[in-house]
Amino acid sequence: MNAKVEQAPGTNAADIAKLTLAAIILIAGIVGFYYFAESAPVLRVLGLLAGFVLAAVVGSATAKGRDLRSFLKESSFELRKVVWPTREETIRTTGVISVVVIIISIILGLIDLLLKVVVMDWLLKL
């Protein structure tokens, strides 16, 4: 084993400081939400949302934040390629699944009844 601790590529002191600042802002927003419990609920929620948004902005300035933005952009691009089923296909598939579930439930119920009769009525009465 190598005793030397290696940081992940792209992680530097500035990124760690930015992520720490984002965590502090996020915690401050949550603490402020509960600290100002007597204030108007709208202002409390707006302060909480402002804390979340500001923390996200600070966090997105890091290498991990840029990677996350790139991942989300690529994911949305791939999501546009998905061929979604039509309403008719969805209804038909749901119907087939419902019928199969009912049939399997009946089969399992009959197996349970058969095992109950065999165990309770035949084996335990011997």
C-alpha positions, 0 to 999 in steps of 0.5 A: 500500500502506498502511504502517500495520500493522493487528492483526486484530480482537479481538487485543489485548495481553492475548490475545497475553500469554495465547497466549504463556503458553500456548505457554510452558506447552506447551513446559515440559510437553514439556521436562519430559517429556524432562528427567525421563526417569528418572522413572516413565513414568506421571508423565511422561505425566501431567505432559505431559498436564497441560501440554497441558490447562493450555495449552489452558485458558489459550489458550481464554481468548483471543478466538481460543480463544472463536472456536475453541470456538464453531466446534467447538460449531457443527460438532458441531451440524451433524454431528448433521444428517448422514444417515449411510448404513446398513450395507447401503448402505455394503457395497453401495457398497464392492462397486461401487467394488471391481468398478469398480477391478478393471475399470479395472485390467484395462483399464489393464493391457491398454492397457499390454500393447498399447503394450508390444507395439506399441513393443517388438516392432513399432517397435523392430524396424524 
